[in-house]
Amino acid sequence: MVQVAYMLITTKYGKEREVSEELMKHKEVEDVHILYGQFDIILKIKAKDMAEVEKFILDKVRGNKDIESTETLIASDVG
């Protein structure tokens, strides 16, 4: 079963576009949007399972020096 997660990201000042472009290079990323408000970016992650989502977050997101904070929302299918 495919696992979907959304990630709200706060970047260092002025780094929104650079971070967005870097994240789009990864196969796990289905969609990226720059936001105005409390968060700078919303990221849609799609992976084969939760372990792959976790690996992506730990290896590719948290290691980015231009990302200050994240909030991860795990999607759950109903029905």
C-alpha positions as CSV (number, residue, x, y, z in Angstrom):
1,M,0.0,0.0,0.0
2,V,1.3,3.4,-0.9
3,Q,2.0,5.8,2.0
4,V,1.3,9.5,1.5
5,A,2.6,12.3,3.8
6,Y,2.5,16.1,3.6
7,M,5.4,18.2,5.0
8,L,5.2,21.8,6.0
9,I,8.6,23.4,5.8
10,T,10.1,26.6,7.1
11,T,13.3,27.7,5.4
12,K,16.0,30.2,6.1
13,Y,15.0,33.7,4.8
14,G,15.0,33.8,1.0
15,K,15.7,30.1,0.4
16,E,12.2,29.0,-0.5
17,R,12.7,28.6,-4.2
18,E,16.2,27.0,-3.9
19,V,14.9,24.4,-1.3
20,S,11.8,23.7,-3.5
21,E,13.8,23.1,-6.6
22,E,16.2,20.7,-4.7
23,L,13.3,18.7,-3.1
24,M,11.6,18.2,-6.5
25,K,14.6,16.2,-7.7
26,H,13.7,13.3,-5.4
27,K,11.4,10.4,-6.6
28,E,9.4,10.5,-3.4
29,V,8.3,14.0,-4.0
30,E,5.0,14.2,-5.9
31,D,4.3,17.9,-5.5
32,V,5.8,21.1,-4.0
33,H,4.3,24.5,-3.5
34,I,5.7,27.7,-2.0
35,L,3.4,29.2,0.6
36,Y,2.8,32.6,2.2
37,G,2.1,32.5,5.9
38,Q,3.5,30.5,8.8
39,F,5.2,27.9,6.6
40,D,7.3,28.5,3.4
41,I,6.7,25.2,1.5
42,I,4.3,22.3,1.4
43,L,5.6,19.1,0.1
44,K,3.6,16.0,-0.9
45,I,5.5,12.8,-0.3
46,K,4.5,9.4,-1.8
47,A,6.4,6.2,-1.0
48,K,5.8,2.5,-1.0
49,D,5.6,2.3,2.8
50,M,6.2,4.3,6.0
51,A,9.8,3.1,6.3
52,E,10.6,4.7,2.9
53,V,8.9,8.0,4.0
54,E,10.9,8.0,7.1
55,K,14.2,7.3,5.2
56,F,13.4,10.2,2.8
57,I,12.7,12.6,5.7
58,L,15.8,11.7,7.7
59,D,18.2,11.4,4.8
60,K,17.1,14.1,2.3
61,V,15.0,16.7,4.2
62,R,16.6,17.0,7.6
63,G,20.1,17.1,6.1
64,N,19.3,20.3,4.2
65,K,21.0,23.2,5.9
66,D,18.5,25.7,4.5
67,I,15.6,24.1,6.2
68,E,14.9,25.4,9.7
69,S,11.9,23.3,10.8
70,T,9.3,20.8,9.5
71,E,5.9,19.5,10.4
72,T,5.0,16.1,9.0
73,L,1.4,15.1,8.4
74,I,0.8,11.4,7.7
75,A,-2.2,10.7,5.5
76,S,-4.6,7.9,6.5
77,D,-7.2,6.5,4.0
78,V,-10.7,6.3,5.3
79,G,-13.1,3.7,4.0
